[in-house]
Amino acid sequence: MKKTFYALGIFVLLLTGCNSSNRKCIENEFKGKLQVHKELVEIGTKKFRINTETKNRPVYIQLWNDDKRNQILTFLNARNNSIYFYRYSDTTYLKRITFEREGANAIMSAAAYYIKSPDSIYVFNRPFIEVALTDSSGKVRNKVTLLDQTDKEWALTHPQYMLSPVAPMMLKDNHLLLPGFAPFSKAMRKREEFRFTAAIDLASNEVAYHHLYPEELFEGANWGGDLIQMSYPAFTPEGKMVHSFTNSHDLYLSDWNKDEAVKVYGGSNVAGDICSIDCGLDKEPSNEQMLEAFLGQDGYAAILHDPYRKVYYRYLLRGMPNATPKTPIDSKNLVVVMMDEQFRYLGETELGTGKEWNWTNSFVSPEGLNIEKIGTEVEDDDYLTFGIFSVRAIQE
């Protein structure tokens, strides 16, 4: 989330403050009432040795199955515009694909990707807000833009993208889906028209937009833009899309290409009320107001489905009531809420702060839930390290 705030600072209008109040609070009706049956336990680590060109905390990761069903850990090195490939089972380095920054095959700054096959790799080129189809040599075969330069109001009516392993590019019915968000609070003035998921038809290259912000969460309230208007998607075993919003104890289920959604409870036993910024709808809150709202109260983040253990993991970032605007965003404690595949609460476990766990780099493997682990020793910089977690029944 720290990267989200600073990377999107250019979208935030630094106004002096708010002159009217329109505060909305989302209550957790089941706080303290849920029965705990399971806990999350760390069962091991996985360490991938990286070279001097590479830093840990990569900006994007995809666990990909090759044509022999081997699981391949891939990650993006933003320094050299490359995707690295490692065999997940034994952490062996395999290769890398480097994208040119200039010329006919230019991808100026790769920010995310989706590997469909070795010669169908879709790369999100952030500066141009476009998706490039490349092959295993890095050659660009096609580009699809998501930016309409003729529309002066484009940023108010179309999503921005802060893609990560927990807000990833996804493939469904030969459509490439890019989850996005509204970076401005004033985009919610036309909430009923703002769709935050882009869908590229890979057969025709046509782009459509789906999914509305829920009225009961965003109508008539100022949430301050990117920090709380992020959305986190996953797919259910039945192929439904489930969205986790930072300000909702509920989850929202829909078809991938429909606006209508059904909500189910998916909250924490400890999370408190989540309140919008004490600000009228006609102003953009200041950085300080947004940080105070984000740091000071609980907020949800990623939702991941684990098909091997048949559970969902939903992340909660605990509030820090005594935080100031100078408090690092990664000081918030990470809690992992567990639910079964019918979204029935199983339990939750607090793991530590974002200084210990880079939770945006999370994915599920047959071994368990993988979360990037941040070491404190000098030699830890030589590895990309994941803690591996499994679900365990609590003994009565």
Secondary structure by P-SEA (a helix, b strand, c coil): caaaaaaacccccccccccccbbbbbbccccccccccbbbbbcbbbbbbbccccccccccccccccccccbbbbbbcccccbbbbbccccccccbbbbbbcccccccccccccccccccbbbbbbccccbbbbbcccccccccccccccccccccccbbbbbccccccccccccbbbbbbbbccccccccccccccbbbbcccccbbbbbbccccccccccccccccccbbbbbbcccbbbbbbbccccbbbbbccccccccccccccccccccccccccccccccaaaaaaaaaabbbbcbbbbbccccbbbbbbbbbccccccccccccbbbbbbbbcccccccccccccccccccccccccccccbbbbbbbccccccccbbbbbbbbbbbcc
